[in-house]
Amino acid sequence: MKVLLAEDSLTMRRLLASQLERWNYEITEVEDGAQAWEKFQESHFSLVLTDWMMPNVDGLELIRRIRESGHAEYVYIVLLTSKSDKEDLVAAMDAGADDFLEKPCNPKELRVRLRAGERIIELEHTLIRKNEQLMGAQAALVQSEKLAGVGQLAAGMAHEINNPVAFVSNNLAVLQRDVQSLVKLLGQYATCLPVVEREDEHLADRLKTTEAECGLPWLKENLPQLFRSSLDGLTRVREIVGNLRDFAHLDQAATDTMDVVAALESTLEILAPDLRTGQLTVRTDFGDKLIIHCQPASLKQVFHAILSNAVLASEPNGFLEVAAMRNDASVCVEITDYGCGMDETTQRRLFEPFYTKRPVGSGQGLGLAVSYGVVKQLGGSIEFESTPGKGTTFRVMLPDTQKSR
């Protein structure tokens, strides 16, 4: 444990330091409060032993600065003093000292006080760890509740949207077929226009006027593309509905064995056009086959979602790293990009359904939400580390079902 020792008396400082070294403390010695404050800002110390009366900055001022620094972990401070008046001791404790010792210090008493400080520091560290675990469990519970609620909503939306989409899609297909027939018929009527002009000039003029008003040449040229884009839009709606349905019924996916390495390789082949467009290089680190029992279709969707995001986040001529390995009782998949990274807001909301940073129309915000649900359903976890401007690493931990058998 690191100890900062501030004492202006060289004899007393060396005596205390030799005692602390025998107890296996890592000592940093300074001769006044100003030096102590500089050292404290440079490094973390769990224990601070400081004299009261020192030049430049005294012990009380040093204690106040430490307490006001907002240090993340608690620092246990013992004040060394020859003062024994109650008012002085109250002032010392009010400044933030945890304990005090009268000089010259009795080695046994010093050892007992330091052990008490160690226990308090260890309890504080335990409390921090427990609090982090509690916060993680709370975040996971909130996320699970969000996914469950959105799953119910998604199931209803998928059903309500799918019926009118199917109706419109069928009608549009029929309309496309019949309009093509009408255009063909109009073309045949156009061949009769010279005959109409000879028989009834006024009727021919009205026909030409009507043709100009309705923009018949434009319609002939653009109707096929209008129908295609409309059908493409409906196809996209169907895909969204399909994703909503999958999101609502993640637990109903078929289970089977799957080679994680083969799944990653096939996903990279699917994304090959995007990789070529972005001029991205993929560095892989795959070992032997990693066979697990899972929901292959859903898990491939997870890999595709994470890799797609990595491609989009990368700068041209960059590279991705994809690794798969066994880790204790888990299979670990790591996907790293060196692109734009994520800000705090994005990291906090990353797995929220329908949250996306992509432009409107280019992302549904379901990829990572679905991925989170899939991996949780398998008994695994998704972790990530991201630094804005430097990149992101996703780590998918899956139960090693082959090893557990």
N, C-alpha and C positions, 0 to 999 in steps of 0.2 A: 504494500500500500504506500502511496506517495505522500510524504509529509513535507510541508513548508515550515521551516523554522526561522523565525525572525527574532534576533537577539543582538543588541549592540555590544554586549560584553563578550569579547573573544573567548575568555576563559569559560564563562558560563555556556556560551554557544557550543564550544568544542566538547564540553562535558555532556551536555544534553545530546549532541549528535552521536557521541560514542555509545551512549546508552541506547539510543534509538537504533543504531546500526546493529547492536547485539540482538535486538528484537526483530531483525530482518525488515526494517522499514527502509524505503528509498528516500533519502534525505536531500533536500535542497536548502542550503544555508544562505541567509542574507543578514545584513547588519543593521538595517533600519526598515521602517514601514514603506518608504517610497520604493526601495528595491523589491520588497515583498509584493507590493501591488503590481509591479512590472512582471515579476515571475508568475504571479497568479493569472494575469491576463494571457501569458504565453502558453501556459499548460494547466491541466486540471490537477488539483490536489484534494484528496478526500479529507485529510487532517491538516489543520493549521495550528501551530504553537507560536504564540507571539507575546513578546514582552509588552508591558504597558508603556513605560517611559522610554521613548526612542527619539532620535533627532529626525528632522524633516517631516515625517508622518508618524504619529504615535500609534499605539496598539488599538485604541478605541476608534480612531479614524480609519485604520486599516479594516477593522471589523465592519464598520458601517459601509465602506466601499464594497466589500465582499458581499454583504447582504443585499445591497442595492444593485448588484451586477446582474441579477436575474439568472444566475447560473442554473442550468437544467437539473443538476444533481446536488443533493444537499452536501454542505461542507461543515464538518464538525470542528469548532474552534475552541481551543483552550487558551485562556489568558494567563500569562505568567506575571506575577506582581508581588511586590513586598508590602503592598497596602492591605490593610485588614479591616478598615472601618466599614461599617455596614453601608453607609451612604456610597462609598466608592464601589463596593461590590454590586450594589443595586444599579449604579450607573453602568458598570461593565456588562451586567446581564441585559440591561435595557438597550445597550448598543448592539447586542446580538451575540454575545459570547455564550457558548453552551456550558462551559465549566471554567473554573479558575484554580490555580495552584499558587501557593505562597513560595517565594524564592528564599533560600535555595530549595529545590525540589527533592523530596524523598523519592528515590528510584522506585520503591515498591508502590508508593501512592501514585506516581506518574504512570506506572504500568497499569494499575487498576483503572485509572481515569481513561487512559487510551483504549483499553479493552472495552470499556463502556461505550466510548465513541465508535469503535468498530462495530459493536452490536447495533447501535442506532443506524449507522451507515448501511449495514447489511439489511436491516429491516426496511430501510428506505428503498434500497435496490429491489428487494423482494416486492415491495408495494408497487414500484414502478412496473416490474415485470407482470405482476398480477393485473394491474390496471391496463397494460397494453393487451394482455390476453382477453380481458373483459371487453375492451373496446373493439378488438378484432371479432370476438364472438357476437357482440352487439351489431357490428357492421354486417356480419354474415347473416344474422337473423333478419335485420332490416332488408337486406338484399333479397333474401329468400321470400320474405313477405311481399316485397314489391313484385318479384317474379310470379308468385302465386296469384296475386291480384291481377296483374297484367295478363297472366295466362288465361284466367277466367274471362277477362274482357276480350282477349284475342280470339278465344273460341267463339264467343258470340258474334264478334265483328266478322270473322271469317265466314260464318254461316250466313249472316245478313248480307254481306257484300257479294258472296259467290253467286247467289241466285240471280240478282239483277245483272251481274256481269255476264253470266251464261246466257241470259235472255237477250241482252244487247249484242253480244258476240254472234249469236245465231242469226239474229235479224240483220246484222251488218253483213254477214257472209251471204245471206240470201239477197240483200240489197245490192251488193257488189256484183253478184252474178246477173241479176235482172238489169242493172244499169248498163252493164256491158252489152246486153242484148239490145237495150234501147239505143245505145250509141251506134251499134251496128245497123239498127233499123233507120236511124237518122241519116247514116251514111248512104243508105239505099235511096231514101227520099231525096237526098241532095242530087242524085243523078237524074231525078225527074224534074229539077228546077228549070232546065231549058224548055221542056215541054210546056210547063205552066206558064212561062213567059210568053210563049207563042199564043197560048189559048186565052190567058187572062193576065194582062200586064199588071193590073192593080193588085191582084192576089199575090203575084210574085214579089211585088214591092213590100207587101205586108209581111210575107215570109222572111224576106231579107232583114226587115226592120226588127222583127221578133228575134231572129237569130243573133243580131248584133246586140240587142238589149240583154239577152240571157248569157251572152259571152260564150257561145257554143264552142268556138275553137279552143278557148282557155279550158273549158270543162273537159273537152276531149283529151287535152294534153295532161291535165292535172288530176282528174278524177282517180286514175289508178294509184297515184302516189298518196292521195288523200285517204283512200281506203286502206292502203298498206300502213300508213302512219297510225290510223285509227285502230287497226287490228293489233299493231305493235303496242300501242298504249294499253289496250285491253289485256294483251299478253303480260305486260308488266304488272297490271293490277292482279292478274291471276298469280303471278310469282309472289307478290306481296301477300296475298291471301294464303298461298301455300306456306310461306314462311311463318305467318301468323298461326296457321294450323299446326305446323311442326313445333312452334314455340309453346303452344297450348298443350301438346301431347308428347312432350319429350320422353316421358316414362313408358310410352307405348312403342318405342322404336325396337326393331328386331335385334336380338343379341346374337353374337357369334364370335369366333376367334378372328383376330386380325393381326397382321404384321405391321407394327407402327412404322418401321423403316420404309416398307413398301408403300404405305399410305402417304408418307411424306414425299416420297419420290414421285408418285403419281400426281399428287397435288402440285408439285413443282412443274411437272410436264404440262398440266392444265394451264398454269400461269406463265408458261414459256413466252407466249406473245407479249404479255405485259412486261416481262423481264427484258425482252429484246427492245421493246419500245422505250423503256427507261434506261437501256444500256447498263443493266445491273448484273453483277457477277454474284453467284451464289456459292458460298464455301460450306461444304457439308462435312460433318463429323459423325458418321454412322458406324456402329460396330456390327455385330452379328444380328440376325433376326431377333426382333423383340415382339414375341407373340403374347397377346393379352386377350382376355375375354371381355368384350365391350359391345357397344352399339356402333358397328363400323360406319354406317352411313352418317350418323350424327357426329362421330368423332372426326371423320374426314371433313365435315362441314366446319368443325372447330379449327382444324389446321388451315383450311381454305380462308376462313375469316381472318385469322391472325396474319397469315402470310400476305393476304391481299392488303391489309392495313400497312404491313411493313413495306410493301412495294410502293404504295401511295405516299408513304412518309419519306421515302428515300430520294436523295438528289440524283440527277443523271450521272452516270458513270460511277455510281457508288456500288456497295456490295452488301449482301445479307449473309448472316451466319445461321446455319440450321444444324442442330446437334440432337442426337437421341442416345440415351444411355440408361443403364440400370443404376439405381441409387437406393441402396438398402432394400426395402420391400416395395419400391416404386420404380416405375419407368418414367424418366424425366425427358421432356422435349423442350429444348431451348431455341427460341427464334429471336435473333437480334438484328436490328437495323441501325444505321448510323445517320438517320435523317433528322427531322425537325424536332423530335421529342414531343412531350406533352406538358402543358402548363398545369398548375395545381387544380384548376377547375375541371379540366378534362380528366385528370387522374382520379379525382373524387367521384366523378359521375360516369366513369368509363363503362361500367357494366349496367347502367340504367337503360331500360328499354326505350327505344326511339330517340336516344341522345346521339347526335352525330355532329361532327365538325365539317362534314362534306357539304358542298353546295346543294341547295334545294333540288331534288329530283335525281341526285346521283348516289344517294345512300338512304337506307331505311332506318338505320340506327338499331338494328336487331342482331347484327352479326355477333358481337361480343356478349350481348345479353343472352342469346341462345347458347353461345359457347359456355358461359358461366353455368347455365342450367344443366347442360349436357355433362360437363365435367363433375359437377356436384352430384348429379344422379349416379355417376359411376363410382362415387366415393373418393374422388380426387380433388385437386385444387388448382387454381390459376393464380400465379403471382406475376408481378411486373415491376420493373425498375425503369424509370425514365428521367432523363435530364434534358430540359429545353435546349435545343440547338445541337445536341450531341447524339440523341438516339434513344431507343427503347429496347428492352429485353423482356420477352414473355417467357414464363416458365410454367409448363403444364405438367403437373404431377399426377400420374395414374397408378392405381394399385397394380402391382406385379402379380397377376392371378396365377401365372405359371409357377412362380416361386413359392406362392402360398399353398400350393397343392401338395 
